[in-house]
Amino acid sequence: MTPGEADLSVSFAGVPLRNPVLAASGTFGYGLELEPFFDLRRLGGFVAKSLTLEPRHGNPPPRIAEVAAGMLNAISLENVGVEAFLREKLPRIPEGVPVFASVFETEIDRYAEVCKRLTGAPKVVALELNASCPHVKSGGIEFGQDPKVLGALVRAARGATTLPLVVKLSPNVTHVGEMGRVCEGEGADGVALINAVQALDVDPETRRPVLSNGLGGLSGPAILPIALRMVWQCARAVRIPVCGIGGIASAADAVKFLLVGASAVQVGTANYLNPLAAFEVVEGLAAHCARHGIARVAELTGALEWPLP
């Protein structure tokens, strides 16, 4: 079998994809920024930068810092707002590129309104609900940390859109499988995990945090084993498909997530280091399938051999 022979197509959350590799939200802009480097249609699709009702400026710098095996960020979801995205960004995305629109807000009714405005937009094939955001009416706790709040959020979003709904889960919880079941029970079509892990780094010379916000989200290779564990736990807890995220920088990393139960994967922080990272993961998956005589990449999902004999 040659690298071009394997069938890389998959279905995730009811959306047919030419391959299981998506670019993660916040690392790929609105798709237009990476278009000069390769044909976006070579990917399964991409998750656009999270959108709010109104434009959002985010935190002041410094808001990104390199750490061992990863990066910290506290950008705070700066974006142009949903209307500017629909009017200025979406029409410029090439035809045939599946767009997962990421939705973020601070109150449930505002989440629902963003979902409503995105429904029916051309090229938008699904919504990704970013649940790792502070809920202002619950004292700042993340939506994804409280099962009741998370359930209310997913229920409201489900009622506001007919698009496939994927919930991006927070890693800052004790039982991620329980959170996945909450999403499934409220009508989500899939879950994606993990989001960045809350973390802190300090400059010993200035005695100050390296980020203006203090705390930030840790992403990159440092969180890959954590993400694998949580994807494995969630995939065993739900019947809806799971998208794996966290430190993926190679086809081998992507295969690990598929083996523990993911149906698709997202490449995130690696895009900052190498704009071709996601594309190279696709090529590497084809080579992996050829090398192992795998006819369909979907055969890898859940194929982890464990416990050991």
C-alpha positions as CSV (number, residue, x, y, z in Angstrom):
1,M,0.0,0.0,0.0
2,T,1.4,3.4,-1.0
3,P,0.8,6.6,1.1
4,G,-1.8,7.8,-1.3
5,E,-4.0,4.7,-1.2
6,A,-5.3,4.8,2.4
7,D,-8.8,6.3,2.9
8,L,-8.3,9.2,5.3
9,S,-11.9,10.4,5.3
10,V,-13.8,10.4,8.6
11,S,-17.1,11.6,10.0
12,F,-17.0,13.8,13.1
13,A,-20.1,15.0,14.8
14,G,-22.1,14.2,11.7
15,V,-19.7,16.3,9.5
16,P,-17.9,14.4,6.7
17,L,-14.2,15.4,6.6
18,R,-11.6,14.5,3.9
19,N,-9.2,13.6,6.8
20,P,-9.3,13.8,10.6
21,V,-7.0,16.8,11.0
22,L,-8.4,20.2,11.9
23,A,-6.5,23.3,12.9
24,A,-7.3,24.4,16.4
25,S,-9.1,27.6,17.3
26,G,-6.9,30.6,18.1
27,T,-3.9,29.2,16.4
28,F,-5.1,29.5,12.8
29,G,-6.7,32.9,12.8
30,Y,-9.7,33.0,10.5
31,G,-8.0,30.7,8.0
32,L,-6.9,33.5,5.8
33,E,-3.6,34.1,7.6
34,L,-2.3,30.5,6.8
35,E,-3.7,30.4,3.2
36,P,-0.5,31.6,1.6
37,F,1.4,28.6,2.9
38,F,-0.8,25.8,1.5
39,D,-4.2,24.9,0.1
40,L,-6.6,24.9,3.1
41,R,-8.6,22.2,1.4
42,R,-5.9,19.7,2.1
43,L,-7.0,19.7,5.8
44,G,-10.1,18.1,7.2
45,G,-11.1,21.7,8.1
46,F,-10.2,24.3,10.7
47,V,-11.7,25.8,13.8
48,A,-11.9,29.6,13.4
49,K,-10.8,32.0,16.2
50,S,-13.4,32.2,18.9
51,L,-16.2,34.7,18.3
52,T,-18.2,36.9,20.6
53,L,-21.2,39.2,20.0
54,E,-19.0,42.3,20.0
55,P,-15.4,42.8,19.1
56,R,-13.1,41.9,21.9
57,H,-9.6,43.4,22.5
58,G,-8.3,40.9,25.0
59,N,-5.5,41.4,27.6
60,P,-2.7,43.8,27.3
61,P,0.8,42.4,26.6
62,P,2.8,40.5,27.6
63,R,0.2,37.8,26.9
64,I,2.3,35.1,25.3
65,A,5.3,33.4,26.8
66,E,7.5,30.5,25.8
67,V,8.0,27.8,28.5
68,A,9.7,24.4,28.5
69,A,7.9,22.2,26.0
70,G,5.1,24.6,25.3
71,M,3.7,28.1,25.6
72,L,1.6,30.1,28.0
73,N,-1.0,32.5,26.7
74,A,-3.5,34.9,28.2
75,I,-4.7,36.6,25.0
76,S,-8.3,36.4,26.4
77,L,-9.9,35.5,23.1
78,E,-9.4,38.8,21.2
79,N,-11.6,38.7,18.1
80,V,-13.4,40.9,15.5
81,G,-16.9,39.9,16.7
82,V,-19.4,37.6,15.0
83,E,-20.8,40.2,12.6
84,A,-17.4,41.3,11.2
85,F,-16.5,37.6,10.8
86,L,-19.6,36.9,8.8
87,R,-19.2,40.1,6.7
88,E,-15.4,40.3,6.2
89,K,-13.7,37.0,7.0
90,L,-16.0,34.2,6.0
91,P,-16.6,35.3,2.3
92,R,-12.8,35.2,1.7
93,I,-12.3,31.6,2.9
94,P,-12.0,29.3,-0.1
95,E,-15.0,27.1,-1.1
96,G,-14.7,23.5,0.0
97,V,-13.0,24.3,3.3
98,P,-15.1,23.1,6.3
99,V,-15.3,25.8,8.9
100,F,-16.0,25.0,12.5
101,A,-16.9,28.4,14.1
102,S,-15.8,28.7,17.7
103,V,-18.2,30.4,20.1
104,F,-17.3,32.2,23.3
105,E,-19.2,34.5,25.7
106,T,-19.5,35.3,29.4
107,E,-23.3,34.7,29.7
108,I,-25.5,31.9,28.5
109,D,-27.9,34.0,26.5
110,R,-25.1,35.7,24.7
111,Y,-23.6,32.4,23.8
112,A,-26.9,31.4,22.3
113,E,-27.2,34.6,20.3
114,V,-23.8,34.0,18.7
115,C,-24.9,30.5,17.8
116,K,-28.0,31.8,16.3
117,R,-26.2,34.4,14.1
118,L,-23.8,31.8,12.8
119,T,-26.5,29.3,11.8
120,G,-27.0,29.2,8.1
121,A,-23.8,31.0,7.3
122,P,-22.1,29.5,4.2
123,K,-19.1,27.3,4.8
124,V,-19.8,27.0,8.5
125,V,-20.4,23.3,9.0
126,A,-20.5,23.1,12.8
127,L,-20.1,25.1,15.9
128,E,-17.5,24.5,18.6
129,L,-18.7,25.8,22.0
130,N,-15.7,27.0,24.1
131,A,-16.7,26.0,27.6
132,S,-13.4,27.0,29.2
133,C,-14.5,30.6,29.8
134,P,-15.5,32.4,33.0
135,H,-19.2,32.7,33.7
136,V,-19.7,36.2,35.2
137,K,-23.0,35.3,36.8
138,S,-21.3,32.3,38.7
139,G,-18.5,34.3,40.2
140,G,-16.1,33.7,37.4
141,I,-16.0,29.9,37.5
142,E,-15.5,28.3,34.1
143,F,-18.6,27.1,32.4
144,G,-16.9,23.7,31.9
145,Q,-16.1,23.3,35.6
146,D,-19.7,23.1,36.9
147,P,-21.9,20.3,35.4
148,K,-25.1,22.3,36.0
149,V,-23.8,25.4,34.4
150,L,-22.3,23.4,31.5
151,G,-25.6,21.6,31.0
152,A,-27.5,24.9,30.9
153,L,-25.0,26.3,28.4
154,V,-25.2,23.3,26.0
155,R,-29.0,23.2,26.3
156,A,-29.3,26.9,25.4
157,A,-26.8,26.5,22.5
158,R,-28.6,23.4,21.2
159,G,-31.9,25.3,21.2
160,A,-30.3,28.2,19.2
161,T,-28.8,26.3,16.3
162,T,-29.5,23.5,13.9
163,L,-25.8,23.1,13.2
164,P,-23.8,20.2,14.6
165,L,-22.7,21.2,18.1
166,V,-19.3,20.3,19.5
167,V,-18.4,21.3,23.1
168,K,-14.7,22.0,23.8
169,L,-14.2,20.8,27.4
170,S,-12.1,22.3,30.1
171,P,-9.2,20.2,31.4
172,N,-9.5,22.0,34.8
173,V,-11.9,19.4,36.2
174,T,-11.7,16.2,38.2
175,H,-14.0,14.0,36.2
176,V,-13.9,14.9,32.5
177,G,-16.0,11.9,31.5
178,E,-18.9,13.3,33.6
179,M,-18.7,16.6,31.8
180,G,-18.8,14.7,28.5
181,R,-21.9,12.9,29.5
182,V,-23.5,16.2,30.5
183,C,-22.9,17.5,27.0
184,E,-24.2,14.3,25.4
185,G,-27.3,14.5,27.5
186,E,-28.1,18.0,26.4
187,G,-27.8,17.2,22.7
188,A,-24.2,17.9,21.8
189,D,-23.1,16.1,18.7
190,G,-19.5,15.8,19.8
191,V,-16.9,16.9,22.3
192,A,-13.4,18.3,21.9
193,L,-10.6,18.2,24.5
194,I,-8.5,19.4,26.0
195,N,-8.3,23.2,26.1
196,A,-5.2,24.8,27.6
197,V,-4.3,23.9,31.2
198,Q,-4.4,26.8,33.7
199,A,-0.8,27.6,34.6
200,L,1.6,30.2,35.9
201,D,5.2,31.2,35.3
202,V,7.3,33.8,37.1
203,D,10.3,35.9,36.2
204,P,12.8,35.4,39.1
205,E,14.6,38.6,38.3
206,T,11.6,40.9,38.3
207,R,9.6,38.8,40.8
208,R,6.6,39.2,38.5
209,P,4.4,36.8,36.5
210,V,5.6,36.6,32.9
211,L,2.1,37.4,31.7
212,S,0.3,40.6,32.5
213,N,-2.8,38.6,33.5
214,G,-0.7,36.4,35.8
215,L,-2.4,33.1,35.1
216,G,-2.5,31.8,31.5
217,G,-3.2,28.6,29.5
218,L,-0.5,26.1,29.0
219,S,-0.4,24.4,25.6
220,G,2.0,22.4,23.5
221,P,3.9,19.2,23.9
222,A,4.0,19.6,27.7
223,I,0.2,18.8,28.0
224,L,0.1,15.9,25.5
225,P,0.1,13.0,28.1
226,I,-2.5,14.9,30.1
227,A,-4.7,15.3,27.0
228,L,-4.3,11.7,26.0
229,R,-5.5,10.6,29.4
230,M,-8.5,12.8,29.4
231,V,-9.5,11.9,25.8
232,W,-9.2,8.2,26.8
233,Q,-11.4,8.8,29.8
234,C,-14.0,10.8,27.9
235,A,-14.2,8.4,25.0
236,R,-15.0,5.6,27.4
237,A,-17.8,7.7,29.0
238,V,-19.7,8.9,26.0
239,R,-21.2,7.6,22.8
240,I,-20.8,10.8,20.8
241,P,-17.5,11.3,18.9
242,V,-14.5,12.9,20.5
243,C,-11.9,15.2,19.0
244,G,-8.5,15.1,20.6
245,I,-6.4,18.3,21.2
246,G,-3.2,18.9,23.1
247,G,0.4,19.1,22.0
248,I,-0.1,17.4,18.6
249,A,2.9,18.2,16.4
250,S,3.3,15.1,14.3
251,A,1.4,12.2,12.7
252,A,2.6,9.9,15.5
253,D,1.0,12.3,18.1
254,A,-2.2,12.2,16.1
255,V,-2.2,8.4,15.9
256,K,-2.0,8.3,19.7
257,F,-5.2,10.3,20.1
258,L,-7.0,8.2,17.5
259,L,-5.9,5.0,19.4
260,V,-7.3,6.2,22.7
261,G,-10.7,6.9,21.1
262,A,-10.6,10.2,19.2
263,S,-12.4,10.3,15.8
264,A,-10.6,13.5,14.8
265,V,-7.7,15.7,16.1
266,Q,-6.8,19.4,16.2
267,V,-3.3,20.8,15.7
268,G,-2.8,24.0,17.7
269,T,0.4,25.4,19.2
270,A,2.6,23.6,16.6
271,N,1.1,26.0,14.0
272,Y,3.0,28.9,15.6
273,L,6.4,27.1,15.1
274,N,5.6,25.7,11.7
275,P,2.7,27.0,9.5
276,L,2.8,23.6,7.6
277,A,2.4,21.6,10.8
278,A,-1.2,20.5,10.3
279,F,-0.6,19.7,6.6
280,E,2.4,17.6,7.6
281,V,0.3,15.7,10.1
282,V,-2.1,14.8,7.2
283,E,0.8,13.5,5.1
284,G,2.2,11.6,8.0
285,L,-1.1,9.9,8.7
286,A,-1.2,8.7,5.1
287,A,2.3,7.3,5.4
288,H,1.5,5.6,8.7
289,C,-1.5,3.9,7.2
290,A,0.6,2.7,4.3
291,R,3.4,1.5,6.5
292,H,1.0,-0.6,8.7
293,G,-1.3,-1.8,5.9
294,I,-4.3,0.2,7.2
295,A,-7.0,0.7,4.6
296,R,-9.0,3.4,6.5
297,V,-7.6,5.8,9.0
298,A,-10.9,5.4,10.9
299,E,-9.8,1.9,11.9
300,L,-7.4,3.5,14.3
301,T,-10.1,5.1,16.5
302,G,-10.3,3.2,19.8
303,A,-7.8,0.6,18.7
304,L,-5.6,0.9,21.7
305,E,-4.4,-2.5,22.9
306,W,-4.8,-2.3,26.6
307,P,-4.7,-3.9,29.2
308,L,-1.6,-5.8,28.2
309,P,-1.9,-9.6,27.8
